[in-house]
Amino acid sequence: MRTGTEDRVLAFGEKKFTQSGYFMQASGADMLSLKMIKGSLTRVKGDEVDFLSETLAKKLFEETDPINQAVTMDAKTELTVTGVYEDIP
């Protein structure tokens, strides 16, 4: 797990913005005991899955259900949203 924040460019459809945050391997979610609002911590096929905070999910998708939507990170990596977790205080 990383110890500092990183800046990444995230895109969904026509929306594109730089987001600062913690980007980690999928196993990091288990270590943090995230409280899921939608979806599951269970990984789907492949390693390119994405768990989003509630705030980031609303910023990217507004009223659209984010589960199984594709998000592009840094214009090269496509991630599939498999879960939305409660914001960490």
Backbone bond lengths (Angstrom), bond angles and torsions (degrees), N, CA, C in turn:
res aa  C-N    CA-C-N  psi(-1)  N-CA   C-N-CA  omega(-1)  CA-C   N-CA-C  phi
1 M - - - 1.448 - - 1.530 108.23 -
2 R 1.300 116.38 141.63 1.460 121.04 179.87 1.524 110.43 -80.92
3 T 1.317 116.13 154.99 1.454 119.84 -176.88 1.521 113.68 -103.84
4 G 1.329 118.48 -11.21 1.460 120.94 -179.03 1.508 111.86 -126.95
5 T 1.326 115.50 166.53 1.453 119.02 178.71 1.524 110.47 -79.72
6 E 1.329 114.53 157.24 1.458 122.13 177.18 1.517 108.05 -130.22
7 D 1.321 116.95 154.29 1.456 122.28 173.58 1.524 107.99 -99.70
8 R 1.332 116.51 128.32 1.460 122.70 178.51 1.523 108.70 -132.35
9 V 1.320 116.05 146.49 1.465 120.78 175.12 1.522 107.09 -92.62
10 L 1.329 116.29 120.17 1.457 122.60 179.57 1.521 109.38 -110.98
11 A 1.330 115.72 143.18 1.466 119.77 -179.97 1.524 109.96 -140.86
12 F 1.318 114.40 141.40 1.460 123.28 172.50 1.519 105.77 -141.76
13 G 1.324 116.54 113.68 1.464 119.92 -176.19 1.516 109.92 59.77
14 E 1.319 116.58 -126.67 1.463 121.62 -178.84 1.526 112.52 -85.23
15 K 1.336 117.82 -10.81 1.461 120.83 179.88 1.512 109.92 -80.40
16 K 1.325 115.39 134.00 1.457 120.95 178.43 1.523 107.86 -151.15
17 F 1.335 116.61 129.18 1.450 120.42 179.20 1.521 110.34 -158.00
18 T 1.325 115.34 162.87 1.454 121.23 176.87 1.513 108.40 -91.11
19 Q 1.317 115.81 131.40 1.456 122.11 -178.77 1.522 108.68 -122.21
20 S 1.300 116.76 129.77 1.453 122.06 175.15 1.521 107.97 -96.93
21 G 1.319 116.61 134.12 1.461 118.78 178.96 1.513 111.70 177.49
22 Y 1.317 114.70 -170.43 1.457 122.18 178.06 1.518 108.24 -95.94
23 F 1.297 116.85 121.87 1.459 122.70 178.45 1.519 105.92 -116.66
24 M 1.336 116.41 121.47 1.462 119.86 -172.67 1.519 111.57 -136.90
25 Q 1.301 114.52 169.94 1.460 120.70 173.51 1.522 108.56 -66.39
26 A 1.324 116.90 158.16 1.461 121.82 -177.96 1.523 112.19 -57.48
27 S 1.302 118.80 -32.45 1.467 121.72 -179.13 1.525 111.93 -64.47
28 G 1.318 118.01 -22.34 1.456 121.28 178.46 1.516 112.98 -62.71
29 A 1.319 117.13 -30.70 1.466 121.17 -179.95 1.526 110.90 -63.37
30 D 1.315 117.44 -39.45 1.463 121.11 177.84 1.525 110.76 -64.28
31 M 1.318 116.46 -40.25 1.465 120.89 -178.56 1.518 112.02 -64.85
32 L 1.321 117.22 -31.08 1.463 121.55 -177.43 1.522 113.73 -88.35
33 S 1.312 118.49 -6.99 1.470 122.86 -178.38 1.527 111.20 51.58
34 L 1.315 116.46 52.78 1.460 121.54 -178.96 1.518 111.05 -64.75
35 K 1.334 115.99 140.31 1.468 121.63 176.43 1.528 107.37 -90.70
36 M 1.320 116.15 111.50 1.457 121.07 -176.65 1.525 111.69 -79.12
37 I 1.328 116.12 136.42 1.465 123.49 176.10 1.522 109.36 -98.35
38 K 1.338 115.40 -40.32 1.472 122.48 178.63 1.514 107.89 -138.33
39 G 1.319 115.82 150.68 1.450 119.98 176.16 1.510 112.01 74.49
40 S 1.323 114.73 -153.77 1.449 120.53 -171.98 1.516 110.92 -149.41
41 L 1.320 115.95 155.45 1.457 120.78 173.44 1.519 111.32 -77.15
42 T 1.323 116.60 -11.67 1.456 120.97 179.05 1.524 109.14 -65.45
43 R 1.309 116.11 128.76 1.467 120.23 -178.27 1.515 110.98 -75.51
44 V 1.300 115.02 146.00 1.463 121.23 173.56 1.519 107.50 -95.08
45 K 1.320 116.83 -177.08 1.468 120.21 -178.09 1.529 111.78 -54.63
46 G 1.324 114.85 137.85 1.454 120.15 178.40 1.514 113.06 80.37
47 D 1.314 115.35 173.76 1.462 121.43 -177.86 1.512 113.30 -98.67
48 E 1.308 118.04 -7.87 1.456 121.25 -174.63 1.529 111.49 -89.08
49 V 1.335 114.88 63.68 1.460 120.75 177.52 1.513 108.64 -112.54
50 D 1.301 115.77 160.93 1.447 120.11 -173.56 1.524 109.65 -139.72
51 F 1.330 115.41 130.60 1.457 122.22 170.41 1.521 106.05 -109.22
52 L 1.320 117.19 128.57 1.457 121.59 -177.34 1.514 110.79 -112.05
53 S 1.321 116.04 148.53 1.463 119.49 170.98 1.530 107.84 -69.91
54 E 1.306 115.70 159.13 1.462 120.83 179.59 1.534 110.48 -58.43
55 T 1.331 117.44 -42.71 1.462 121.58 -179.36 1.521 111.67 -63.80
56 L 1.342 117.47 -45.08 1.455 120.35 -179.93 1.528 111.39 -66.88
57 A 1.325 117.44 -38.96 1.470 120.72 178.27 1.534 110.32 -60.14
58 K 1.332 117.23 -42.62 1.467 120.42 178.93 1.523 111.08 -66.86
59 K 1.335 116.97 -37.40 1.470 121.32 179.53 1.531 110.82 -65.14
60 L 1.315 116.73 -42.23 1.462 120.95 -178.39 1.521 113.51 -77.86
61 F 1.323 116.44 -44.42 1.465 120.61 -167.91 1.527 115.20 -110.26
62 E 1.337 117.50 -9.87 1.462 122.17 -176.65 1.527 109.73 51.63
63 E 1.327 119.10 -111.25 1.469 122.13 -176.88 1.532 113.33 -94.36
64 T 1.334 118.10 -6.35 1.458 121.64 -179.84 1.525 110.05 -74.23
65 D 1.323 117.48 137.96 1.458 121.68 176.20 1.529 108.25 -65.13
66 P 1.331 118.38 121.33 1.467 120.33 -176.34 1.534 115.09 -77.22
67 I 1.313 117.95 -17.13 1.458 120.86 -174.95 1.534 110.69 -62.39
68 N 1.316 115.18 129.93 1.472 125.31 -178.80 1.525 113.99 70.04
69 Q 1.328 118.24 10.94 1.457 121.71 174.96 1.527 108.96 -83.13
70 A 1.312 116.95 151.65 1.464 122.45 178.76 1.527 110.26 -95.88
71 V 1.326 115.45 131.52 1.457 123.47 175.58 1.525 106.76 -119.11
72 T 1.321 116.58 134.89 1.455 120.12 177.07 1.525 108.82 -99.74
73 M 1.328 116.02 131.39 1.453 121.66 179.80 1.521 109.23 -112.72
74 D 1.318 115.24 127.24 1.469 122.43 178.20 1.527 112.70 56.36
75 A 1.312 117.45 32.10 1.470 125.10 175.89 1.521 113.45 58.81
76 K 1.348 117.63 18.36 1.458 117.96 -179.08 1.524 114.40 -142.88
77 T 1.318 119.09 -25.29 1.459 121.20 -176.19 1.526 109.49 -111.26
78 E 1.320 116.45 121.94 1.461 120.24 177.36 1.529 108.96 -96.34
79 L 1.323 114.96 126.92 1.457 122.32 -179.30 1.516 109.60 -115.88
80 T 1.315 117.25 144.61 1.452 122.10 175.55 1.523 108.74 -103.40
81 V 1.322 117.06 125.10 1.463 121.30 179.95 1.525 108.69 -73.88
82 T 1.330 115.62 120.83 1.465 120.21 179.29 1.521 112.12 -115.37
83 G 1.329 117.48 -6.98 1.451 118.83 179.12 1.511 112.83 -166.27
84 V 1.333 114.53 153.01 1.463 122.78 175.16 1.518 106.37 -124.26
85 Y 1.328 116.28 126.93 1.462 120.00 -179.00 1.528 110.98 -111.21
86 E 1.330 113.99 157.13 1.459 120.80 177.58 1.519 108.61 -63.23
87 D 1.332 116.27 138.77 1.463 120.51 179.19 1.526 110.41 -53.74
88 I 1.317 115.56 139.38 1.460 121.42 177.20 1.528 106.89 -85.63
89 P 1.334 116.33 127.48 1.477 118.64 -178.54 1.506 113.41 -61.75
